[in-house]
Amino acid sequence: MMHHVPVAITRCETYEMEEVFRAVELACDAASIPDVSGKRVLLKPNILSDAAPEKAITTRGEVLRAMIRLMYAKGAKQVLVGDSPGIHGPSFVPKGSGIAQACKEEGARWCEFARDPVMHRIPGTYGLKLPLPNVMDEIDIIISVAKMKTHQLMYATGSVKNLFGMVSGLHKSSCHMLYPTREGFARMLAGLYSVIKPQFAIMDAIVAMEGAGPAAGNPRHMGLILASADPSALDAAQSIIMGYDPLSIPLTRELLDRRLTEWRRIDEISYPLLDAHDLICTDFERIVQQKRTKLLNSLIGPLFTRYFKLRHQRKEPRPLFDPDACIGCGKCVKICPGKALKLDSNHKVVADYDACIRCYCCHEVCPADAISIEKE
């Protein structure tokens, strides 16, 4: 008997609050959101950086606000919101994106993920331990509140990849050094997903990001809200809409292979509202996909990091630095896991491409759009 896993997709053309709430409520109900009555709920938005809403880098405050309202309307005891962008410390509050204001006005508690985190062993990673927020011991339900975006390394940022933001601060950078290939990084993310165990996901795809995501791409109006009790199914639907084969996305394939999905075949994902296959955006600007790393390399990569860094860099496009646009903030230097970047005497970036592992963390955090990815 075929097992159907629902992904609810509905239209939402603007960020007008009433329209957003109606769409969020419809999608959540159609996707059978878990009962939150009397429970503490953690909402995890995508705050790659505290950017202005119109840049489409973060989950919009309106979508988060609608989720907070809906949780309380459904009887939640408490709603918490949190994230930990890579270059921010324990005092980070997302004011620029409007998320802090939404939390304050809707009665949600902002959580500082980087304050006193607890170490957790990540399955499938040769003993890797990562710091996760101590608030996980206080809550009953975790919901990923994601943003539809491309991703230079992983091809798409989805509701599962969004959970990487629960790893505190710069600890995320070391993961790129340990797992430099897409398949290796997907293996780490899948292990993290198995520890966090989110019970639901919703995606802001009203205005998505295409092109050089997740930070330097272009806003693209899609007019959609997606929701599912299986975040991997939601991500599969997202990739279909973007024009990808979902099983060509390394993280989706890894989750499926490790049986961390509630579905085993794409046709087991059902659509109670709009069907993802009817919403394919044929001119969506996607990240060009590379050949899959050989299985042996993916399996033993963490044991021979330096070798695979060098091997990886020869086939992946380089990050390019525009000295005229660079503001000399040093954020890219701080986050670079390979220590491949430095500022010269003029406060301009100098790159050592022999040390660069092509993780594109620098590209993600640049506030001046001074970093691009070379064309192949």
SVG drawing of the C-alpha trace seen along z (x, -y; Angstrom):
<svg xmlns="http://www.w3.org/2000/svg" viewBox="-7 -51 57 53">
<polyline fill="none" stroke="black" stroke-width="0.4" points="0.0,0.0 1.3,-3.4 2.1,-5.7 1.2,-9.3 3.2,-12.1 1.3,-15.5 3.0,-18.7 0.5,-21.6 1.2,-24.4 -1.0,-27.5 -0.9,-30.8 0.2,-34.0 1.0,-36.8 2.0,-39.5 3.3,-40.0 0.1,-41.8 -0.4,-40.4 -4.0,-39.2 -3.2,-37.4 -0.1,-35.8 -2.0,-34.5 -4.7,-33.0 -2.2,-31.2 -0.1,-30.0 -3.2,-28.7 -4.5,-27.0 -1.1,-25.3 -0.5,-24.2 -4.0,-22.7 -3.8,-20.9 -0.4,-19.5 -1.7,-18.2 0.4,-20.3 0.9,-18.5 -1.3,-19.4 0.5,-22.3 -2.1,-22.8 -0.3,-23.3 3.1,-22.8 6.3,-24.9 7.0,-25.4 10.4,-26.5 10.2,-28.3 13.5,-28.3 13.6,-30.9 16.4,-31.3 18.5,-34.3 21.6,-33.8 22.4,-37.5 20.2,-40.2 19.5,-41.7 16.7,-44.0 13.6,-42.0 13.5,-43.0 16.8,-41.3 15.1,-37.9 18.0,-36.5 15.9,-35.8 12.6,-34.3 10.2,-37.3 9.0,-38.7 5.4,-38.5 5.6,-34.8 7.2,-34.3 4.6,-36.6 1.8,-34.5 3.3,-31.3 3.5,-32.8 -0.1,-33.9 -1.2,-30.6 0.6,-28.7 -1.0,-30.7 -4.4,-30.5 -4.0,-26.7 -3.3,-26.8 0.5,-26.7 1.7,-27.4 4.8,-29.3 6.4,-30.1 10.1,-30.6 12.1,-31.8 15.9,-31.4 18.8,-31.2 22.6,-31.5 24.1,-33.1 27.7,-32.2 29.5,-35.4 27.3,-36.5 27.8,-35.8 25.4,-35.2 24.1,-38.7 22.7,-38.6 19.2,-40.0 17.7,-40.1 16.5,-43.7 17.3,-44.6 15.2,-41.8 12.2,-42.7 12.1,-39.3 12.9,-40.8 10.0,-43.2 7.7,-40.3 8.7,-38.3 8.3,-41.2 4.9,-42.3 3.5,-38.7 4.7,-37.6 7.4,-35.1 10.6,-34.6 13.8,-35.2 16.4,-32.5 20.2,-33.0 21.4,-29.8 25.0,-30.6 24.7,-31.1 25.7,-28.0 25.0,-25.4 25.1,-21.7 27.4,-19.3 25.6,-16.5 27.2,-13.6 26.1,-13.7 25.4,-10.2 27.3,-9.2 30.1,-11.7 33.0,-9.7 32.3,-11.0 31.7,-14.7 30.1,-16.6 28.3,-20.0 27.0,-22.6 23.2,-22.8 21.0,-25.2 20.2,-24.3 16.6,-25.3 16.1,-22.0 15.6,-20.5 12.7,-22.9 10.6,-22.5 8.1,-20.0 8.0,-20.8 10.5,-22.2 9.3,-23.8 11.6,-24.9 10.4,-28.2 12.5,-28.2 13.1,-30.5 13.0,-29.2 16.6,-30.0 19.3,-28.5 22.5,-27.6 25.9,-27.7 27.2,-24.5 24.1,-22.4 22.1,-23.7 19.0,-24.6 18.5,-25.9 15.5,-24.1 13.8,-23.4 16.3,-20.7 19.4,-22.8 17.8,-25.6 18.4,-23.6 22.2,-24.0 21.6,-27.4 21.0,-25.7 24.7,-25.0 26.1,-28.0 28.2,-30.6 31.5,-29.8 31.3,-26.1 29.6,-25.8 32.8,-26.8 34.7,-23.8 32.1,-21.5 33.0,-22.8 36.6,-21.8 35.7,-18.3 33.2,-17.7 34.3,-19.6 32.3,-17.7 28.6,-18.1 27.9,-14.5 30.0,-14.7 28.3,-17.9 24.9,-16.3 25.9,-13.4 26.7,-15.7 23.4,-17.7 21.4,-14.4 23.0,-13.4 22.2,-16.8 18.6,-16.4 18.3,-13.0 19.3,-14.7 17.1,-17.8 14.0,-15.9 11.8,-18.7 8.1,-17.8 7.0,-20.3 8.2,-22.8 6.8,-25.8 8.5,-27.7 8.3,-31.4 8.3,-31.2 6.3,-34.4 9.6,-36.0 12.3,-33.5 16.0,-33.8 17.4,-32.6 20.9,-32.7 23.9,-33.0 22.1,-32.1 21.9,-31.9 23.0,-35.5 24.0,-37.1 21.2,-35.9 18.3,-37.8 14.8,-38.1 12.2,-36.1 8.5,-36.5 6.9,-33.0 3.8,-33.8 3.7,-30.5 3.7,-29.1 4.7,-25.5 4.2,-23.3 4.7,-19.6 5.0,-17.4 8.0,-15.9 10.6,-18.6 12.4,-16.4 9.2,-16.1 8.8,-19.9 12.3,-20.2 11.7,-17.7 8.7,-19.8 10.8,-23.0 13.4,-21.5 10.7,-20.4 9.3,-23.9 12.9,-25.2 13.3,-22.8 15.6,-20.3 15.2,-16.5 14.8,-16.3 16.9,-13.1 19.8,-15.0 20.0,-17.2 22.6,-15.6 20.9,-16.3 17.5,-14.9 19.2,-11.8 21.1,-11.3 18.0,-11.6 16.2,-9.1 19.1,-6.6 19.3,-6.8 15.6,-6.3 15.1,-9.7 12.2,-10.4 8.5,-9.3 8.5,-8.6 10.5,-6.1 9.5,-7.3 8.8,-10.7 5.3,-9.6 4.5,-9.0 4.6,-12.7 1.0,-14.0 -0.4,-17.5 -3.7,-18.2 -3.7,-21.8 -1.5,-22.8 0.8,-20.2 4.5,-21.0 4.7,-19.5 2.2,-22.1 4.3,-25.0 7.6,-24.3 9.4,-27.6 11.2,-26.8 13.3,-29.9 14.3,-29.8 18.0,-30.6 19.4,-27.5 23.0,-26.6 24.7,-24.5 25.0,-21.0 28.4,-19.3 29.2,-15.6 28.6,-13.5 31.7,-12.9 32.8,-9.3 31.4,-7.1 34.8,-6.2 35.9,-9.8 32.7,-10.8 33.1,-8.0 36.8,-8.6 36.9,-12.4 36.9,-13.3 39.9,-11.2 41.9,-12.9 40.6,-16.4 43.7,-18.1 43.7,-15.8 40.1,-16.3 40.3,-20.1 42.8,-20.2 40.9,-17.8 37.7,-19.7 39.1,-23.1 40.3,-21.9 36.8,-21.2 34.7,-23.8 34.4,-27.5 36.2,-30.0 34.9,-32.9 36.0,-36.2 36.6,-39.4 35.7,-42.8 38.2,-45.3 36.0,-48.3 32.9,-46.9 34.8,-45.5 34.2,-47.6 37.0,-45.8 34.7,-44.6 36.7,-41.3 33.6,-39.1 34.8,-36.8 38.2,-36.5 36.6,-35.7 34.3,-32.9 36.7,-31.3 37.3,-27.7 40.4,-27.2 42.1,-30.4 42.5,-31.2 41.6,-34.9 43.3,-37.9 43.1,-41.7 46.0,-43.6 47.2,-47.0 44.4,-48.7 41.8,-46.5 41.1,-44.6 40.7,-40.8 43.6,-38.6 42.7,-35.0 45.0,-31.9 43.2,-29.6 45.5,-26.7 43.9,-26.8 40.4,-27.6 38.0,-24.7 35.1,-26.2 32.7,-26.2 31.4,-29.7 31.0,-30.8 32.6,-34.1 30.1,-34.5 27.2,-34.0 28.3,-36.5 29.5,-39.4 27.3,-42.4 28.5,-44.4 27.9,-41.9 31.6,-42.1 32.1,-38.4 30.9,-36.5 31.3,-33.0 33.3,-32.6 31.5,-31.3 32.6,-27.8"/>
</svg>
